[in-house]
Amino acid sequence: MATRTGDVSSTEPADLGLAAARALLDARALSCVELLSSVVARLEATEPVHHAYAATRLEAAFDEARALDRGHGPGGPDGALRGIPFAAKDVFCTKDLPTEAGSRVLSGFRPGTDAVAVARARDAGGVLVGKLVTHEFACGQDVPPTRSAWNPAHYPGGSTAGGGVAVALGSALAAFGSDSAGSVRKPAALNGVAGYKPTFGALSTAGVIPLSPSCDHVGIIARTVDDCGLLATVAAGGAGAEPRPRPAREPVSLRGRRLGLAGYFTGAHVDPGVQQVFGRALDDLRGLGAEITEVPLGSLDDSAAIGFTIIMAEAAAVHAGWLRTALTRYHPGTRRFLELASLIPGQHVELARAARRALTAEMAAAFRAANLDALVMPTVPLTSMPVADMDIGRDLATYIRHTLPANLTGQPAITVPGGLTGTGLPVGVQFAGVPGRDGALLDLARSYETATGWWRRSSPKMTEPVSEQDTQLSGKELDQWPPAP
Amino acid sequence: MGRDAGVTEQHERIRWLAGLAGLDPPPEDLDYLAAGLEDQARMMQPLARYGNGHDAGYPDGDPHW
């Protein structure tokens, strides 16, 4: 069993950030096989408890790592991701692993090709370790088997459930996820790592099983902002067009940077422990010279109505064929959600689209009027909660309340670790910027990250041996799912 | 018929609506769908102000950042 000290600066290769590992590989201080061995050891130690992976390809991954150490394989010696073990949410098509989106509807589906983002990461020398657990079709209506990296009785966030956990535990150095309402940023925040959703359209969604095409984004979970930027640059294909997400090498000064704070993100719905951490984060940002200004954004109150209506209507269209031919193969929660989605009146969809345009316009006007660099907010109003206490119908809207707006406006947004609650659970701080100016947003987030250093904290649970009790935890629905064939 | 009549009518209406979408929801889903449609209608009430052609002055959906 691997152990960790709570500070990644003194631990194993699996705990390295992507950029740090790349530097050691370049200097020949670490081989691709050694790095992968460390990651796989961590995976084998943690999977029985945390269940981050839906499928792995360890033997093939070692073949690729050995080839890369011999100077062969994709990307060549200068590949931006040479030897970096990464993973992808199981809605990303992969040519040599099943792509099942956490659903019996797609049981055994092998698309025979990689999603564009995965293909580009592999072409740059990245080593795909496996596919990560997702809520079924990213709908968020079932309880996946994955458990938090910080407490194996807790929900890990979703729908990229395995992504935040794998990166936090070191069973992957980075992960691709899809983000339609916060599905990358939420699990990243709840597991104490970074999660980045670029500007809408910046990364290709080709080969990613859609949920809501006008809200779907390819996003990245990694230990640091730099790591997110590096993987995003690779996934963007080096097209050279904006956004150019890779941040500057040195942290930029936050002096004079203007950050907007909206009442929508600070109400009574925010858990007291999260409020306390976020209050300290605002103090830190002010101490670094940033100016925090309150901005009126009344349209944010419409976010849930807009988002649920549009996402459900688009999901109904995506699933129309499967609902007719494979209805009984869905998880009951997903099935009911998609049935309801299929009944939403067209006038509601049109009203939601008009309201979405108004929200986006008001957001743009607020940025102009206050000359904002970004909005700042707690990424998730709640901490991770025990699976036994969860009620998806009750809790989902609150979990996505702060992340959903950027999916509606298309703004780039990134979460970075902001500290721990009194009960020792991680809280993320989210920055949402101007569409197309991803680089500036990542620069800002990186400066906060560097100054506060919260990203260095790793899961304390990993310092303890896995107990028999940990391995027997199950959610309310796990006993019923999957049903017998 | 008695007190279940209204529920039955609602279920029949949902079945009919679902049929238009090519779906045949199982009976155990009908209460969920009835409650969900009521929630949806309630949730949309504040957005009614976006009817009557109101579009915040950005008909092309391209606000200026």
Interface residues (C-beta under 8 A of the other chain):
Chain A: D301 D302 A304 A305 I306 F308 T309 A316 A320 L323 R324 L327 P332 R335 R336 E339 L340 S342 L343 I344 H348 L351 A352 A354 A355 R357 A358 T360 A361 E362 M363 A364 A365 F367 R368 V434 P435 G436
Chain B: I14 L17 A18 A21 G22 L23 D24 P25 P26 D29 Y32 L33 G36 L37 Q40 M43 M44 P46 L47 A48 Y50 G51 H54 D55 A56 G57 Y58 G61 P63 H64 W65
